[in-house]
Amino acid sequence: MKFVQIIDFETERIDDMRELTEETEQRLAGRSGGPRRRLVLKDRGRPNRYLVMVEFDSHEDAMRNSDDPETTKFAEQMAALCTRPPSFTDCDVQEMTDFA
């Protein structure tokens, strides 16, 4: 079953956050069991608030990814760029529809 983690965070340093994300993605490229898709959303009603949806093939893949020291390092660096601690919501995907 597909699994999605939603990361809710606030930052005044979104460009630094993007750079950190790109560097991490390059380091981890080609690793099996990692994220399949990432969607970044900016809250129109609250400046500097973002939501990131990260899709995995399974909950187990997501947990292995979370246990990876590189992921821990990224999470610590990400939190340092935030104006409040990020929050995480774990979701099993029940249904997905692509509209063409």
Summary of the structure (lengths in Angstrom):
residues: 100
radius of gyration: 13.8
end to end distance: 23.1
largest distance: 38.9
contacts: 228
relative contact order: 0.31
helix: 36%
strand: 28%
